[in-house]
Amino acid sequence: MKKLMAIVVTLVLLLTLGSGLVLAAPQGMGDDETDWQVTKGKAVFTKLEDKPGAPIDWSPAVSNGIWGWIVTPEKMDGNLDGEIEVKGLSPNTWYMVTLQGPSGTIPTGSDVGLFGGTDTGSWSWTDLALFKTDDDGNGISVLPSNGGLSGTGGGTPGVNGYVPGIAASPSLPPGTYSGVLVAVKDVGSSADGTTPDINTLMWGGTAVLFEMMPLDFTIK
């Protein structure tokens, strides 16, 4: 019976991940000092917490209503496949999800992420998703994603969702990724609210959520 239940849970998680539906935070994970990373079936949940003192003080400010989680399969075929859900951020505001780590953690190249992968010799990073919170400051985004914005086609910046230089379909190449750090950054909004603030995007925004444990995953 237990084996059957485990199979059912695994199938549900896989179907949910594949369909882009919302996954609830696993039992035991909340905006407090509970589990930082939980594996259910073949899905890995990693908590995000507000760390307002970063980069000097990396202590999480728990139980303030600002938190979230990332859920990914342990192994993936092709591109990164996951979701991120956040709670209690600024309402109706655009946020960017950045993956980073020591040099060599993130691949370089213009086709990596939203704007390409960068490696300084000390650190490497790429911006993988853009999403907008609702009236309550909550948000859900499939990873990778440009939040429904049009890609690099022509148009006027800030009009009809067009943002220059943003990949229409961001990607993370196949490979083994270890010690990947995650930051969710506030990048504001354009005057009409339809796009992220372009000037803020140029320098990356202010990080408001960080992972509580680095991610390890394989893209086949």
C-alpha positions in Angstrom: 0.0 0.0 0.0 2.8 2.4 0.9 4.6 1.6 -2.4 1.4 2.3 -4.3 0.9 5.6 -2.5 4.6 6.6 -3.3 4.0 5.8 -7.0 0.8 7.9 -7.1 2.6 10.9 -5.4 5.4 10.6 -7.9 3.1 10.6 -10.9 1.1 13.5 -9.6 4.3 15.6 -9.1 5.6 14.7 -12.6 2.2 15.5 -14.2 2.1 18.8 -12.3 5.6 19.8 -13.2 4.9 19.0 -16.9 1.6 21.0 -17.0 2.8 24.2 -15.4 0.3 24.0 -12.6 0.9 25.4 -9.2 2.5 23.1 -6.6 1.8 23.8 -3.0 4.7 24.0 -0.6 5.5 20.6 0.9 4.5 19.8 4.4 7.0 21.2 6.9 8.2 24.0 4.7 7.0 27.5 5.5 8.1 31.0 6.4 10.0 29.9 9.4 13.0 27.9 10.4 11.7 24.6 9.0 13.1 22.4 6.2 15.2 24.2 3.6 15.1 21.5 1.0 12.6 18.7 0.6 12.4 15.9 -1.9 8.9 14.5 -2.7 8.8 11.7 -5.3 11.2 13.0 -8.0 10.6 16.7 -7.3 13.0 18.8 -5.2 11.6 21.8 -3.3 14.1 24.5 -2.2 13.0 27.3 0.1 13.6 31.0 -0.7 13.9 33.5 2.2 14.2 37.2 2.6 17.8 38.1 3.6 17.6 41.9 4.1 21.2 42.3 5.4 22.8 40.7 2.3 25.6 40.8 1.2 27.0 41.6 4.7 24.6 39.6 6.8 23.1 36.5 5.2 20.7 35.6 8.0 17.1 35.0 6.8 14.3 37.2 8.2 11.9 34.4 8.8 8.2 34.7 9.7 7.8 38.1 8.0 5.6 36.8 5.2 8.2 37.3 2.5 9.3 33.9 1.2 8.8 31.3 -1.5 10.2 28.1 -3.1 11.5 26.6 -6.3 10.5 23.1 -7.4 12.4 21.2 -10.0 12.7 17.5 -11.1 15.9 15.8 -9.9 16.9 15.2 -13.5 15.6 16.9 -16.7 15.5 16.1 -20.4 16.6 19.1 -22.5 16.2 22.4 -20.8 15.6 23.3 -17.2 12.1 22.5 -16.1 10.7 23.9 -12.9 8.5 26.5 -11.2 9.0 29.3 -8.7 6.3 30.6 -6.3 6.8 33.7 -4.1 4.8 35.2 -1.3 4.6 38.7 0.2 6.7 40.7 -2.2 5.8 44.2 -3.5 2.4 44.0 -5.4 2.2 44.5 -9.2 6.0 44.5 -9.5 8.3 42.7 -11.9 11.0 40.4 -10.5 13.9 38.6 -12.1 15.3 35.1 -11.2 19.1 34.9 -11.4 21.1 31.7 -11.2 24.7 32.3 -10.1 27.7 30.6 -8.5 31.5 30.3 -8.6 33.3 30.6 -12.0 32.3 27.6 -14.2 28.9 27.0 -12.5 26.9 28.7 -15.2 27.7 28.3 -18.9 28.6 31.4 -20.9 27.3 32.3 -24.3 24.7 34.6 -25.8 22.1 31.9 -26.0 22.1 31.2 -22.2 19.3 32.7 -20.2 17.6 35.9 -20.9 20.7 38.0 -21.7 23.4 35.4 -22.0 25.7 33.8 -19.5 28.5 35.8 -17.8 31.7 34.5 -16.2 34.2 36.9 -14.6 36.7 34.3 -13.6 35.5 34.5 -10.0 31.7 34.3 -10.5 29.3 33.2 -13.2 25.6 34.0 -13.6 22.6 34.2 -15.9 19.1 35.7 -15.6 16.6 32.9 -16.3 13.1 34.3 -15.6 10.9 37.4 -15.4 7.6 37.5 -13.7 5.1 40.0 -12.2 3.4 39.7 -8.8 -0.3 40.2 -8.3 -2.2 42.7 -6.1 -1.2 40.7 -3.0 2.5 40.5 -3.9 2.4 36.9 -4.8 3.7 35.4 -8.0 4.2 32.2 -9.9 6.5 31.6 -12.8 7.6 28.6 -14.9 11.3 28.3 -15.2 12.8 29.4 -17.5 10.3 32.2 -18.6 10.2 35.7 -19.7 6.8 36.2 -18.0 4.9 36.3 -21.3 6.9 39.3 -22.7 7.6 39.3 -26.4 11.1 38.4 -27.3 13.7 40.3 -29.3 11.3 41.4 -32.1 11.0 45.0 -33.1 8.9 47.5 -31.3 9.1 50.5 -28.9 10.5 49.7 -25.5 7.8 49.6 -22.8 5.0 49.2 -25.4 3.0 46.0 -25.9 5.3 44.0 -23.6 8.4 44.6 -25.8 11.7 44.7 -23.9 14.9 45.0 -26.0 17.4 42.2 -25.7 15.2 39.7 -23.8 15.2 36.2 -25.2 11.9 34.9 -26.4 12.7 31.4 -25.0 15.5 31.5 -22.5 17.4 28.3 -21.9 20.0 26.6 -19.8 22.1 24.1 -21.7 22.4 20.4 -20.8 25.0 19.5 -18.3 25.6 18.9 -14.5 25.0 21.9 -12.3 26.3 21.9 -8.8 26.2 24.6 -6.1 23.9 26.9 -8.1 22.7 29.9 -6.0 19.4 31.6 -6.7 18.4 35.2 -6.2 15.0 36.9 -6.9 15.5 40.5 -7.8 13.1 43.5 -7.7 13.4 45.1 -11.2 10.4 47.5 -10.8 8.0 48.3 -13.6 7.6 50.6 -16.5 5.2 53.6 -16.2 2.3 51.6 -17.6 3.2 48.5 -15.6 3.4 46.2 -18.7 7.1 45.6 -18.6 10.0 45.5 -16.2 11.8 48.8 -15.7 14.4 48.8 -18.5 17.0 50.9 -16.7 16.8 48.6 -13.6 17.2 45.6 -15.8 20.5 47.0 -17.1 22.1 46.6 -13.7 20.1 43.7 -12.3 17.8 45.1 -9.6 17.8 44.6 -5.9 17.9 41.0 -4.6 15.1 40.3 -2.1 14.9 36.5 -1.9 17.7 34.0 -1.8 17.8 30.2 -1.7 18.4 28.5 1.6 20.4 25.7 0.0 22.2 25.7 -3.4 20.7 23.7 -6.2 22.2 20.6 -7.7 20.6 19.2 -10.9 21.3 17.5 -14.2 20.0 18.5 -17.6 20.4 15.6 -20.0 
